[in-house]
């Protein structure tokens, strides 16, 4: 599918599951969320891009006076603004509807693998940040090994057809640097996921589910996801994420 079709599919897909994401433990808690929010403690006006159900925006609102939760999916924006004391905006991450140098902090958490053109996203972040402003960024990453990276993206697309491309930590560091943002901190962490709820959240269909269940037991999945199998059943696995604090 082309970029427009992918964006439309993403909006349709997430619009139907906004409430499910609000209750998702993976999204509403974690050391990653705490770290991202702490990087923005000194901000006066923050933007959370691809806000989803609003957990990052809500965490920001504990210390930041003005927080805008932006997402391309109207239902997600509505969910976020209903759940947390933030304002909302329906917005494409690759074409933000804000003037230059509007925010002194921008966050984007576990969403950029859905963006068709990540280079446009980081350019827009650089545009709307004030001088000295902070980007606190997190996304799922692939291994440096090309074959394992290809496996990761294939596996993710089976589960979620709106998955675009996940990149390595080094690729994100370089891409963000190309728009003039300085990387102050870079860390990676793994997060454990319940396999059944992870698959069911996107309802991939019977054929895709069968293929996922087959691949998750293979050697590539073991290396990439550290899969746990108990009594013949896949119970959980983990994926790796990069977190970057960058400054304009």
Buried (B, 14 or more C-beta within 10 A) or exposed (E): EEEEEBBBBBBEBBBEBBEBBBEBEBBBEBEBBEBBBEBBEEBEBBBBBBBBBBBBBBBBBEBBEBBBBBBBBEBBBBBBBEBBEBBBBBBBBBEBEBEEEBBBBBBBBBBBBBBBEBEBBBBBBBBBBBEEBBBBBBBBBBBEBEEBBEBBBEBBBBBBBBBBBBBBBEBBBEBBBEBEBEBEEBEEBEBEBBBEEBBEBBEBEEEBBEBBEEBBEEEBBBEBBBBBBEEEEBEBBBBBBBBBBBBB
